Amino acid sequence: MEVLDDDSLICVFIELEFLQKTSLESVCSRWKRILRSHAPYVKMQSVNIGDYLSQQKKEANNGCQQQA
């Protein structure tokens, strides 16, 4: 049983940043379907892969520094 219907999830996804949304696509097939099929409603746009990878690298480095 799904606790939140698709419309409720869309309302949540609207508030998230683009990179957060791309990460959520890997949570489950339902979330991926919602994010992709309702892209205009959740303000999905194109992404510069270089910027995305740079952000991922920063986050990984910050995680390593915090563990040290």
C-alpha positions as CSV (number, residue, x, y, z in Angstrom):
1,M,0.0,0.0,0.0
2,E,1.3,3.4,-0.9
3,V,1.0,6.0,1.8
4,L,1.2,9.0,-0.5
5,D,-0.6,9.2,-3.9
6,D,1.2,10.6,-7.0
7,D,-0.3,14.1,-6.6
8,S,1.0,14.3,-3.1
9,L,4.5,13.2,-4.2
10,I,4.5,15.8,-7.0
11,C,3.7,18.5,-4.4
12,V,6.8,17.3,-2.4
13,F,9.0,17.0,-5.5
14,I,8.2,20.6,-6.6
15,E,10.0,21.9,-3.5
16,L,13.2,20.1,-4.2
17,E,16.3,21.2,-6.0
18,F,17.2,19.6,-9.4
19,L,20.1,17.5,-8.1
20,Q,17.9,16.1,-5.3
21,K,15.3,15.1,-7.9
22,T,17.8,13.3,-10.0
23,S,18.9,11.3,-6.9
24,L,15.3,10.4,-6.1
25,E,14.9,8.8,-9.5
26,S,17.0,5.9,-8.1
27,V,14.8,5.3,-5.1
28,C,12.2,3.2,-6.9
29,S,10.5,2.8,-10.3
30,R,7.4,4.7,-9.1
31,W,9.3,7.8,-8.1
32,K,11.3,7.7,-11.3
33,R,8.1,7.4,-13.3
34,I,6.5,10.3,-11.4
35,L,9.6,12.5,-11.8
36,R,9.9,11.8,-15.5
37,S,6.3,11.8,-16.5
38,H,5.4,15.0,-14.5
39,A,8.6,16.9,-15.3
40,P,6.9,20.2,-16.2
41,Y,5.1,20.1,-12.8
42,V,8.3,19.3,-10.8
43,K,10.3,21.9,-12.7
44,M,12.8,19.4,-14.2
45,Q,15.3,21.1,-16.6
46,S,18.4,20.0,-18.4
47,V,21.6,19.7,-16.4
48,N,25.2,20.5,-17.3
49,I,26.9,17.1,-16.5
50,G,30.1,19.0,-15.6
51,D,28.4,21.0,-13.0
52,Y,26.6,17.9,-11.6
53,L,29.9,15.9,-11.4
54,S,31.7,18.8,-9.8
55,Q,28.9,19.0,-7.1
56,Q,29.1,15.3,-6.5
57,K,32.9,15.5,-6.1
58,K,32.6,18.4,-3.6
59,E,30.0,16.4,-1.6
60,A,32.3,13.3,-1.6
61,N,35.3,15.4,-0.5
62,N,33.3,17.0,2.3
63,G,32.2,13.6,3.5
64,C,35.8,12.4,3.6
65,Q,37.0,15.5,5.5
66,Q,34.2,15.1,8.1
67,Q,35.2,11.4,8.7
68,A,38.9,12.3,9.3
